[in-house]
Amino acid sequence: MRLNPLPTELTTAATDAALALLCLGVAASIWRCRRHDPWKTGLWLWLLSLLALASALGAVAHGVDLSDGARAVLWHPLYLCLGLTVALFVVGAILDWRGHGLARLALPWALLCALAFSLVTPLLGGSFLLFIGYEAIAMSGALLIYLTIFWRGQRPGSGLIAVAILLSMLAAAVQASDLTATILVPLDHNGLFHLLQMAAIIVLGIGLRAGLQTGHG
């Protein structure tokens, strides 16, 4: 097994791996708050774990010199994990907005949408831009919900979660661009996307803990 010879692919793999570890670390901090609302905590733990798995798969896809066929196989579970992550985020927003009853009703429908996305994406060429579009639609709705919650002062941490969504959307815009930068090492748009996504995950974790520690489910 050989590493990818392209320097920017290696830095993309490294930032993907760092994002995976960060997600697991934030998940561990959220898990400590489970006594306040086990169902809500479990929902966000699944989200963070799926994002960690997607990032780990991305690290392999970018960092290892794979055949086109082997790389294509990796993208199938990766897109499924990403689709489920976005779906669970929307359910989490509904939970904070309208409570457990509506969130539980929305969960199976959100998961079906994520499954449909993961099945359709490879048929349409497997471009990551398809995920960007899917994420933009879903996260725009989640952002509107959290801005409304923040404006009404209903949930501690809702403002931080809104900021995390904005950072994630900015990261998606960078990923869809051709930006490059050198921050000690060369980074292409994928590496920069991961760095911004890491900032979003940190802010998200702080926002979630603010709500869970006060017992607001």
Order of alpha helices (4+ residues) and beta strands (2+ residues): alpha-alpha-alpha-alpha-alpha-alpha-beta-beta-alpha
